[in-house]
Amino acid sequence: MLAPLIEEKERLLLTMEVRTSPERLRELLTEDFFEIGSSGRVLYKEDDTNTMDLGEIDITLSDFNLEVIRDDVVLATYRTENHATEKTALRSSIWVRIDGVWKMRFHQGTPAQ
């Protein structure tokens, strides 16, 4: 029941509609969100999401799995394929429930061999 919801939110974060919308990013990311990208780039969500540059991507998600850490914390893991670069990455995200709403707190991408 929870896994489909978190997977849907992960997929939304791959869309240009969300990646280019400060309002949508605020809905999905915690105020203290940070990411370590598969490129090694570190991204922090500061007070103003207008400063975030998530960039344009053409990625598909597969092999989604969700592990419950606590009632209000889950770990999502999955694989992505970047169609522009033909590179695959293993990804993990920590999601937390804040006031009944699930938001991403941390994300990491690791290049797959």
N, C-alpha and C positions, 0 to 999 in steps of 0.2 A: 504493500500500500504506500509506504514512504518512498521506496526505490523509484517508482515511476515519476513521482513528483520531483525528486532531486535530479533525476536524469533529464526531465523536461527543462528544468532550470539550467542545467549544464548546457543543453542544446541551445537554449535561448542566448546564452553568453557567447555562442559561436556565430550569431546572426549579426549582420551589419546594422539592422534596426536597433538592436540593443547596444552594440559596441559603440555606436555613435550618439547614443542618447544619455545625457547625464541623469535624466530623471529615471530611466529604466535601470541604469547602473546603480543608482542609489537604492532602488527597490531590491536588488539582488546581492549587493555587497555590503559587508559591515563597514562601519566608519574606520576601523583599524585593519582593513583588508590589505594583504600584500601577496605578491606573486613572484615566484622564481620561474621564469620562462625556460622553455627548452633551449633557447639561445643563450641562456645564462644571464639574461637581463633581469634585473630586479625592479619590480613596479610596486609602488605604494599608493594607496588611495588616500589622498590628503583631504583636507576639509572641503575642497572644491573639486568635484568630479569632472569639472570642465577641463582640468589640467591633465586628465588621464588620456593617454594615446594608446588604445588597444590595437589599432591598426586593422587593415582589411585582411581577411583570411578566407580561404576556401578549404575548409576542414570537415571531415566526417568523423563521427564518434562511433566506436564499437566496443564490445566486451565490457559493458558497464556492470559494476558490482558496487554494492553498498554494505558497509559494516557499521553497526550501531556501537558507538563508544559509550555513550550515556543517553538518557532519554532526550537530551537537548543537544547532542553532538554526534555527528556521523562522519564517516570517511568514505568518500566516493573514489573509486579507481576505474580507469578505462584507458582505451587506446585511441589515438587519433591518427588520421592520415591527412597530411597537407598535400593537396592536389597540385599546388603551384610548385612546390619544391620536391614532391614525391618522397618526403621524409615522414617517418612514423615516430610517434612519441608515446611514452607511457605517462599517464597523468594521474594526479591525485589532488583531491580537494577536501578541505574540512569545512563542513556546514554546521552552523549553530542556529538554534531556534531562539529568537529574541521576540518577546511579546507575542508568541504564537506564529511568528513568520520565520521561515528558513532562509538564511542568508549565508553567502560564502565568506569565510574568514581568511582562508589561505588556499593557494593553488600552486602546484609545481608541475612542470613538464620536464621529462627526461628523455633525451633521444634514445630510440630503440635501435638495436643492432640488426 
